[in-house]
Amino acid sequence: MSEHTIHTPILQLTDVRKEYGSDGITTEVLHGISLTMEQGEFTALIGPSGSGKSTLLNIIGLLEQPTGGSLLMQGRETGTMPEEELTRLRGKSIGFVFQFHHLIPAFTALENVMLPLMLEEGRLTPEQRERAVWLLTRVGLADRVDFKPGKLSGGQQQRVAIARALAVNPPLVLADEPTGNLDTAAADGIFKLLYEINRESGTTFLIVTHDPRLAKRCSRVVELVDGRVVS
């Protein structure tokens, strides 16, 4: 009998539900979402405003717990994990890129990228600095490492945020409207960069976008309407 390699998806959601409210008055915003993502996928998450995209992203990002169903991250059930373990798993496994880059204004580009590495190891090492410089070079900012965010354009700030998301080499990157604040040229540049990183490193990307033009360029599109996956 030939041996089969056991293959574990990066992410597996089964019948995930989420409701908000208290005192018996609750509203369910996610109605039984099932979704599997394999390593190296480059997926767009689309849907109208209020369809539950941000809630779903928060649950996948381990920032919120679902009310029902299960979420496996690299085969590990997260529903029963203590908070401390969840925080550790989030820090190691997931990179975040937001519409608003959330860079620390007082820090240089280099310091912003090194931050997750310092949090991971509890101290600053030459290796961390080297990785941060390499990442900033990779995103086209080799000549901007010592610039603070205020001296960078919107597109450049978003590139710093992408480098920071990749700092700990996470298997999964969640990008919430990463091009939402940028003009068309800068948005195209950011999208191309994410795609290249996906191809080079096999990092899995889940990208929330309102831009159908960009969604079309993803290898898979997941559409959410009224808290349900419709396609």
Number of C-alpha atoms within 10 A of each C-alpha: 3 4 5 6 6 6 10 15 14 21 19 21 20 15 15 21 23 23 16 10 9 8 5 6 8 11 11 15 19 25 18 18 19 16 14 12 20 16 18 17 19 24 21 25 24 22 21 12 12 13 19 22 25 14 20 22 19 15 18 23 22 21 13 13 19 21 14 16 17 20 25 18 23 19 13 15 13 18 16 10 12 9 11 9 12 17 13 11 17 19 19 18 17 22 26 21 24 19 17 16 19 13 20 14 12 11 15 20 30 25 21 24 29 24 19 20 24 16 11 14 10 10 10 14 12 8 10 20 17 12 19 27 21 16 22 24 15 14 19 14 21 14 9 19 18 14 15 19 23 13 14 14 12 19 20 19 21 28 26 30 27 26 29 27 22 24 23 22 17 17 19 31 24 22 23 21 17 26 28 16 15 17 11 11 10 17 20 15 15 21 19 14 17 22 17 12 17 19 14 10 11 15 23 24 25 23 28 27 21 18 14 10 10 16 21 12 15 18 11 14 18 17 18 22 17 17 22 19 20 11 9
